Amino acid sequence: MALPQIVIVGRPNVGKSSLFNWLAGKRLAIVDDVAGVTRDRMTYLMCHQGRYFELVDTGGMGIKDVDNLTQEIEGQIQAAIDIATVVLFVVAVRDGLVPLDNEVVRRLRYVDVPVICVANKADNAALDDQAAVFYKLGRGKLICTSTRENRHRQELLDMIVERLPEAAADEELSAAEPEMKVAIVGRRNTGKSTFVNTLAQAERMITSEVPGTTRDSVDVRFELDGKAFVAIDTPGLKRTTSSQTDIDFYGIHRAQRSVRRADLVLIFFDATQRISKVDKQLCDYVADQYKPCIFVVNKWDELAGSMHTEKWVNYLRDSFRTMQYVPIAFITGKTGKNVKALLNHAQNLFKCARQRVPTAELNRIVRGALEHNPPPLYQNRPAKIYYATQISEMPPTIVLFCNNPHAFAEPYRRFLLGVFRDNLPYGEVPIKLYLRKRESSDPRSEDVKRAVPADDADSATASAEQPPAPTG
């Protein structure tokens, strides 16, 4: 059974997105004075008084979108209302009753689920009397709130729970943590939202040829082979020097945050377009976060018969020489071609990144690497590695205790990364490698526990994920 849906509706600029963030307790939706910022439905899983439900933010009713997407936005609002369990009808106390509020009431006339009229922007008790005018609308119980002054949040959540139907037996199962969170990133018009709709098997995201249609990062739950996943659709990126508005600024930061909280990243490329500077900046950011990722060449059907996959593979390898380990997939997001194979590969990478290698096995590999290719002398002294240990997963993080971290130059560190990649289950995932000076005779003592990234060059140095480029 699907989770109860608490849908927030209202005219533009009554504070719907602010209310969404306030109830969720997180900055999720973009809040801006510009009307029409919210286009797609945003959802957030909540639990109050032991009941799970999804909070749903929607666009403003009656807005005339500047990119002629009014019909699509209205369709997203209606789709949310159609599945609503409880509707939060938001009005603005300071503005009073305006004609657009009556238009919202008209849209809710035939809704047969509980409606709560939320009189927002009532920043103090003196404004509560002004909210009485909204009783004329005749829609639901009225409650005054203020997201700015944190007024009556608990009371509103209690009212929501009171109006929920009896809990289903599988409600907690439906609210369980997903198997994997996948961030879908790329520059504008690479087909990210179309891909998400294919995963959800519904028109979950607005799609159009207009650049920048998606303005915020949106979590979309979907199922595959009986397992729950979350796809994080992100705004398409453009060159930061051309970001002119607050919406662009927030979009970039939301996309970066989505990368940080994802378990795996799908980096989308348009098969009909050349790789741009934005693509390279985005890949650098993903690499800096040490996230498992897959290069996804989308819209491959548009090049059918005119280009071999080998050419695009070589093109990507030449463009991203420090990410030679990243696998490449060719899909058509609109039709779903190769999408399931892509997701299966993503699950395999996620599983690999969570594996831990036994210490004995790790040290055996290190000894073999040192015997096969000893490190060069440093200041006429031999460079020595005493001990290796893995201290964490996601990403796999390996610490090498040695006599002097500076004795191991970048080429030799890349050699070690290559050895680990060839001999450990991390062939297609990023690896963090740290070299730390051994301070005691037993490298398995407190040094192991304290082996974390350090900025102090005298105590530890970190190796960037830069495997050697393939030869031949």
Beta strands, then each sheet from edge to edge (+ up, - down):
strand 1: 5-9
strand 2: 42-48
strand 3: 51-57
strand 4: 86-92
strand 5: 115-120
strand 6: 141-144
strand 7: 180-186
strand 8: 218-224
strand 9: 227-233
strand 10: 264-270
strand 11: 293-298
strand 12: 328-330
strand 13: 385-392
strand 14: 397-402
strand 15: 432-437
strand 16: 460-463
sheet 1: 2+ 3- 1- 4- 5- 6-
sheet 2: 8+ 9- 7- 10- 11- 12-
sheet 3: 13+ 14- 15- 16+
end
